[in-house]
Amino acid sequence: MRILPTTLLALSLLGTLPTACCSNPSPSTNSCQTPDETPTDPGTVQVTQLGSGQLNAAGQTWPYQLLKLEVPGRAATYAQWFPPRKPGVSPIVMLTKPYDGIAWTGEAVDAKWAARGAGIHPDDSEPHHGPGSSPIAFTPTTPDLIAGESFIYLFHDFGVLAVFGRFYAGGDLQNDRDDMNAGMRFLAQAPNVDTARIGVFGGSWGGYEALYAAADAPATVVPSVGVALSPLSDFAAEVDYVSRVVPSRVSAPAMRSRYQQFFEPYFRRIYATTGGDPVTPGTDYTRWTAAHLAASVQTPFLILHDDWDTLIPVEHTRALVAQAPQRFTPMYFQNLPAVDWNTLPPDHGPLLTQHVNVVITLSLGHLIVKLGAAEQPLYVPHAQGTVRAWLQGVRAAQAQGRDVSDVVPRLLELTDPRVVMLDASLGTLQPGAAFIAQEINAVWGTSLTETTVRSVLAPGLPTP
């Protein structure tokens, strides 16, 4: 359940690519014991710096640290930390990184996977791997790449904490949840953190991690905003979907087999925590459902989801939103043709792929607007023509009588007086209100201006 990383379109703002350099990290060891519960009090987290480096861009430098975070009784967690540079306190964005392969921990499991390199490999670091187990994809990353992804936040004087879940290293649901909690515990004790302005961001399995990072956050560092892309929010419903709903929708044997092979590594990790299929007596999903999240999450989340997502069906997000609409705000990418489940591959949906640049623009825009200072210019990247192409699809859905009211709040967000839209293709800047007025006019044939766009859009989109 991978999702495209937040490719930093904003690099063109600087006219030069940022570079990062990392010192050789120290080796480390690890032991694993997971508790039955995830405490939400700050507790204790021991921090060991394994390495350091810096991001260099536009004549500026952002130092970072490679950290080992240890909570008593748990496996170690690894994170890359860009501490705030400004005096006083600054906003923080925590990035959940479930799949990124890191080679600087000193652990044998990371060295093993780094030696294998990018590709499909046996899932043999997971303790329940055996004959018939499906392989998994491995994607190595470096501190340089994480620095590039973090740049847009760093440029706004935010701190950034990337927390690595290391799916390839094995473990279970609780282990991943503990990793995210260790990151939040670290923020509870790190200096210069504005505890009232913490954001969390993740997609797919990383979306699950973002939701649970917020659910388990110590009271002193509950995130003020979250963004989750196609998140897995209910594991009981997900097992039911793969085991019973997919076979009812998909009749082609080859496609059914693709689903089963894809999800097999995930099921091993889910069952290691819950005890098995939710229909089996003795299993326990009480802490792994939408109802648990609705009762536990205090952070307002924006959730973006394609309604043809075949990995995590959109119905799961609709169910989560229905349980706590005051906490979870959805925006759906709506496909217009009739769906044919036999031809849809297991992925997060065609529109999420087609409009990935727009997904990045809306996600970053939401986080930056919510976390930015009152008088601070906020740079939101976009790629030329992508927002207009997406809005053309929105207008077509509107013409079919679809409910597209979830689009207007995202557009109004980009008309915030602080927002400056950065065209990553051309390197040009434009006030957010002027940009949105321009795109609405091009698609709906209206005559909005920078000064009228907010008032005109407030009641809803123009009539098609």
C-alpha positions in Angstrom: 0.0 0.0 0.0 2.5 2.5 -1.2 1.8 6.0 -2.2 4.0 8.5 -4.1 6.3 10.5 -1.9 5.8 14.3 -1.6 8.0 15.2 -4.6 9.2 18.7 -3.8 8.0 20.8 -6.7 9.2 23.9 -4.8 12.8 23.3 -5.6 12.5 25.6 -8.6 11.8 28.5 -6.2 15.5 28.5 -5.5 16.8 28.1 -9.0 19.1 25.4 -7.7 18.7 22.0 -6.3 19.4 21.6 -2.6 22.2 19.3 -1.5 22.7 17.4 1.7 25.8 15.9 3.2 25.8 13.3 6.0 28.5 12.2 8.3 29.0 8.4 8.9 26.6 7.3 11.5 27.6 5.2 14.5 26.5 1.5 14.7 23.6 0.5 17.0 21.9 -2.6 18.3 18.3 -3.3 19.0 16.0 -5.6 21.0 12.3 -6.0 20.5 9.4 -6.3 23.0 6.1 -4.7 22.3 3.5 -3.8 25.0 -0.2 -4.5 24.8 -1.0 -0.8 25.0 0.4 2.4 23.6 0.7 4.9 26.5 -0.1 8.5 25.6 1.9 10.1 28.4 5.2 11.6 27.4 7.1 9.0 29.4 10.7 8.5 28.6 12.5 8.3 25.3 16.2 8.0 25.2 17.8 9.8 22.2 21.0 8.7 20.6 22.5 10.7 17.7 23.9 8.3 15.2 24.9 10.9 12.6 24.4 14.4 11.3 24.5 16.4 8.1 23.0 19.5 6.5 20.8 20.6 3.7 22.4 23.4 1.6 20.0 25.5 -0.6 19.8 29.1 -1.8 22.8 30.1 0.3 21.2 28.7 3.4 21.9 25.7 5.6 19.6 23.4 7.6 21.4 21.0 9.9 19.8 17.6 10.6 20.5 14.7 13.0 20.0 11.0 12.5 18.5 9.7 15.7 17.8 6.4 17.5 14.8 6.8 19.8 14.4 4.2 22.5 11.3 3.8 24.8 11.8 1.1 27.5 10.4 -2.3 26.5 10.1 -1.5 22.8 12.2 -1.9 19.7 14.2 1.1 18.7 12.8 3.7 16.4 14.9 5.7 13.9 14.2 9.3 12.7 15.8 12.2 10.8 15.4 15.4 12.7 15.7 19.0 11.3 15.6 21.1 14.5 14.1 24.6 14.1 16.7 27.3 13.4 14.9 30.3 14.6 15.1 31.5 18.2 12.1 30.7 20.3 9.6 28.0 19.2 8.6 27.0 15.6 6.0 24.8 14.0 6.9 21.1 13.3 5.8 18.7 10.6 6.2 15.0 11.3 6.4 12.8 8.2 5.5 9.1 8.5 7.9 6.9 6.4 6.7 3.3 6.5 8.6 1.9 3.5 11.8 4.0 3.1 14.9 1.9 3.5 17.6 3.4 5.6 21.2 2.2 5.8 22.6 4.3 8.7 21.2 2.5 11.8 24.0 0.0 12.3 21.4 -2.8 12.5 22.0 -6.0 10.5 18.5 -6.0 9.1 19.1 -2.6 7.5 22.4 -3.6 6.1 20.9 -6.7 4.6 18.2 -4.9 2.8 20.5 -2.1 1.7 22.7 -4.7 0.1 19.7 -6.1 -1.8 18.9 -2.7 -3.3 15.7 -1.4 -4.8 13.3 -4.1 -6.1 11.1 -7.0 -5.1 12.6 -9.3 -2.5 11.5 -12.1 -0.1 9.8 -10.7 3.0 12.2 -12.8 5.1 12.9 -10.4 7.9 9.3 -10.7 9.1 9.1 -13.5 11.7 6.0 -15.2 10.2 7.5 -15.4 6.7 7.5 -19.0 5.3 6.7 -21.1 2.3 4.0 -19.4 0.2 4.7 -16.0 1.6 4.6 -13.1 -0.9 7.6 -10.9 -1.5 7.6 -7.1 -0.8 9.0 -4.1 -2.6 12.0 -2.3 -1.1 12.8 1.3 -1.8 16.1 2.6 -0.3 16.3 6.3 0.7 19.1 8.5 1.9 19.3 11.5 4.2 19.7 13.6 1.1 16.4 12.5 -0.3 14.6 13.0 3.0 16.2 16.5 3.1 14.8 17.3 -0.4 11.3 16.2 0.7 11.5 18.3 3.8 12.7 21.4 2.0 9.3 23.1 1.5 8.7 23.0 5.2 12.2 24.0 6.2 12.0 27.0 3.8 9.0 28.2 5.9 11.1 27.9 9.1 9.3 24.7 10.3 11.2 21.9 11.9 10.8 18.5 10.4 10.8 15.0 11.9 10.8 12.0 9.5 10.0 8.8 11.4 10.8 5.5 9.8 8.5 2.5 10.2 10.8 0.1 8.3 8.1 -2.2 6.9 10.8 -4.4 5.4 12.3 -5.1 8.8 9.3 -7.1 9.9 7.3 -6.5 13.1 3.6 -6.0 13.4 0.9 -3.3 13.7 1.9 -2.5 17.3 5.5 -2.0 16.3 4.6 0.5 13.6 2.3 2.3 16.1 5.1 2.4 18.7 7.5 3.9 16.1 5.1 6.8 15.6 4.5 7.2 19.3 8.3 7.4 19.9 8.4 10.2 17.4 5.7 12.1 19.2 7.4 11.5 22.5 10.6 12.9 21.1 8.7 16.1 20.1 7.4 16.4 23.6 10.9 16.8 25.0 12.7 18.4 22.0 13.6 22.1 22.4 12.2 24.9 20.3 9.0 23.0 19.4 5.8 25.1 19.2 3.5 22.4 20.7 0.4 24.3 19.5 1.6 24.0 15.8 2.5 20.4 15.1 1.4 18.8 11.8 1.5 15.1 10.8 1.5 13.8 7.2 1.4 10.3 5.7 -0.2 8.3 2.9 -1.6 4.8 2.7 0.1 2.7 5.4 1.8 5.9 6.3 -1.7 7.4 6.5 -2.5 4.8 9.1 0.7 5.7 11.0 -0.3 9.4 10.8 -3.7 8.8 12.3 -2.4 6.6 15.1 0.5 9.1 15.8 -2.3 11.6 16.5 -4.4 9.1 18.4 -1.5 8.2 20.7 0.1 11.6 21.0 1.1 12.7 24.5 -1.2 15.4 25.7 1.4 18.1 25.4 2.1 17.5 21.7 -1.3 16.6 20.2 -0.9 17.7 16.5 -3.0 20.7 15.5 -3.4 19.5 11.9 -3.0 16.2 10.0 -3.2 15.1 6.4 -3.7 11.5 5.4 -3.8 10.3 1.8 -5.8 7.1 1.2 -5.3 6.0 4.8 -5.9 2.5 6.2 -8.2 3.4 9.1 -10.0 0.2 10.0 -8.1 -3.1 10.0 -11.1 -5.3 10.7 -12.9 -3.7 7.7 -9.7 -4.1 5.6 -9.4 -7.8 6.3 -13.1 -8.2 5.5 -12.7 -6.2 2.3 -9.8 -8.3 1.0 -11.2 -11.7 2.2 -14.8 -11.3 1.3 -15.6 -8.1 -0.7 -12.9 -8.4 -3.3 -14.0 -11.9 -4.3 -17.6 -10.7 -4.6 -16.5 -7.8 -6.9 -13.7 -9.5 -8.9 -14.6 -12.6 -10.9 -11.3 -12.9 -12.9 -9.1 -15.6 -11.2 -5.9 -13.9 -12.2 -6.9 -10.6 -10.7 -8.2 -12.2 -7.5 -4.8 -13.9 -7.2 -3.0 -10.5 -7.5 -5.0 -9.2 -4.6 -4.2 -12.1 -2.4 -0.5 -12.1 -3.2 -0.3 -8.3 -2.6 -2.0 -8.3 0.8 -0.4 -11.5 2.2 2.5 -9.6 3.8 0.1 -7.1 5.3 -2.1 -9.8 6.7 0.9 -11.5 8.4 1.6 -8.2 10.2 -2.1 -7.6 11.0 -2.6 -11.1 12.4 0.6 -10.9 14.5 -1.1 -8.2 16.5 -4.8 -9.1 16.4 -4.6 -12.9 16.4 -6.2 -13.5 13.0 -9.3 -12.8 10.9 -11.8 -10.7 12.8 -14.5 -13.4 12.2 -12.3 -15.9 14.2 -13.2 -16.3 17.9 -10.5 -14.9 20.2 -9.1 -12.2 17.9 -9.0 -8.6 19.1 -9.4 -5.6 16.8 -10.7 -3.2 19.5 -7.8 -0.8 19.1 -7.6 -1.1 15.3 -10.9 0.2 14.0 -12.5 3.4 12.8 -14.5 3.5 16.1 -11.2 3.5 18.0 -9.8 6.4 15.9 -13.0 8.4 16.1 -12.9 8.1 19.9 -9.1 8.8 20.2 -8.1 11.3 17.6 -8.4 14.9 18.7 -6.4 16.3 15.7 -8.4 17.7 12.7 -7.4 15.7 9.6 -7.8 16.3 5.9 -8.2 13.0 4.2 -7.9 12.7 0.4 -9.2 9.5 -1.3 -9.9 8.3 -4.8 -13.3 6.6 -5.0 -11.8 3.8 -7.2 -9.1 3.0 -4.6 -8.9 -0.8 -4.8 -6.4 -1.2 -1.9 -8.2 0.8 0.8 -11.7 1.3 -0.4 -13.2 4.8 -0.1 -16.0 3.4 1.9 -13.6 3.1 4.8 -12.9 6.8 4.8 -16.6 7.6 4.5 -17.3 5.4 7.5 -14.5 7.1 9.5 -15.8 10.6 8.6 -19.4 9.6 9.5 -18.3 8.7 13.0 -16.4 12.0 13.7 -17.2 14.6 11.0 -15.9 17.3 13.4 -12.4 15.7 13.2 -12.2 14.2 9.7 -12.7 16.3 6.6 -12.6 14.4 3.3 -12.0 15.4 -0.2 -12.8 12.7 -2.8 -11.4 12.3 -6.3 -14.5 11.1 -8.2 -14.3 8.9 -11.3 -17.1 9.4 -13.7 -17.3 6.2 -15.9 -18.9 3.0 -14.7 -16.5 0.9 -12.6 -15.2 -2.5 -13.8 -13.5 -4.1 -10.9 -12.1 -6.9 -13.0 -9.9 -4.4 -14.9 -8.8 -2.2 -12.0 -5.4 -3.2 -10.7 -4.7 -3.1 -6.9 -3.7 0.5 -6.4 -4.9 3.7 -4.9 -7.0 4.8 -7.9 -6.5 6.3 -11.3 -7.3 9.9 -10.4 -4.9 9.9 -7.4 -2.2 8.9 -9.9 -3.3 11.2 -12.6 -3.5 14.2 -10.3 -0.6 13.4 -8.0 0.8 16.9 -8.4 -2.6 18.4 -7.3 -2.6 16.0 -4.3 0.7 17.4 -3.3 -0.4 21.0 -3.8 -3.6 20.5 -1.7 -1.8 18.6 1.0 1.1 21.0 1.4 -1.2 24.0 1.1 -3.4 22.7 3.9 -0.4 22.0 6.2 1.4 25.2 5.5 -1.7 27.4 5.8 -2.6 25.8 9.1 0.9 26.0 10.6 2.2 29.2 9.1 2.5 32.5 11.1 -0.1 35.2 10.7 2.0 37.6 8.6 4.2 35.0 6.9 4.3 34.5 3.1 3.4 30.9 2.4 4.7 29.3 -0.8 2.6 26.5 -2.2 4.0 24.6 -5.2 2.0 23.5 -8.2 2.9 22.2 -11.7 1.7 24.2 -14.7 -1.7 23.1 -15.9 -2.3 20.4 -13.3 -4.8 22.3 -11.1 -6.8 23.3 -14.2 -6.9 19.7 -15.5 -8.2 18.6 -12.1 -10.8 21.3 -12.0 -12.0 20.3 -15.5 -12.8 16.9 -14.0 -14.5 18.5 -11.1 -16.7 20.5 -13.4 -17.6 17.4 -15.3 -18.6 15.7 -12.1 -20.6 18.7 -11.1 -22.4 18.6 -14.5 -23.4 15.0 -13.8 -25.0 16.1 -10.5 -22.2 14.8 -8.3 -21.6 16.4 -4.9 -18.4 18.4 -5.3 -18.8 20.7 -2.3 -15.6 19.3 -0.7 -13.6 21.1 -3.4 -14.4 24.7 -2.4 -12.8 24.6 1.1 -9.5 23.5 -0.6 -9.7 26.3 -3.1 -10.5 28.9 -0.5 -7.5 27.7 1.5 -5.3 28.6 -1.4 -6.8 32.1 -1.6 -5.5 32.9 1.9 -3.9 36.3 1.7 -0.6 34.8 2.8 -0.4 32.2 0.0 1.9 32.6 -2.9 1.5 30.0 -5.6 4.8 28.8 -7.0 4.7 27.4 -10.6 7.4 24.7 -10.3 7.5 24.4 -14.1 8.3 28.0 -14.8 9.7 29.2 -11.4 7.1 32.0 -11.3 5.2 33.4 -8.3 1.5 34.5 -8.2 -0.8 35.4 -5.3 -3.0 32.5 -4.4 -6.2 34.4 -4.9 -5.2 35.6 -8.3 -4.2 32.0 -9.3 -7.4 30.4 -8.2 -9.5 33.2 -9.9 -7.5 32.5 -13.1 -8.1 28.7 -12.9 -11.8 29.1 -12.1 -12.3 31.5 -14.9 -10.6 29.2 -17.4 -12.8 26.2 -16.5 -16.2 27.8 -15.7 -16.0 30.9 -17.9 -16.4 33.3 -15.1 -14.8 36.7 -14.5 -13.5 36.4 -11.0 -10.7 38.6 -9.7 -8.1 38.4 -7.0 -10.4 40.6 -4.8 -13.7 38.9 -5.6 -12.8 35.2 -5.7 -13.2 34.5 -2.0 -16.7 36.0 -1.7 -17.9 34.4 -5.0 -16.6 30.9 -4.1 -17.8 31.0 -0.5 -21.4 29.7 -1.4 -20.0 27.1 -3.8 -18.6 26.5 -7.2 -20.1 28.4 -10.2 -22.9 26.6 -12.1 -21.5 24.5 -15.0 
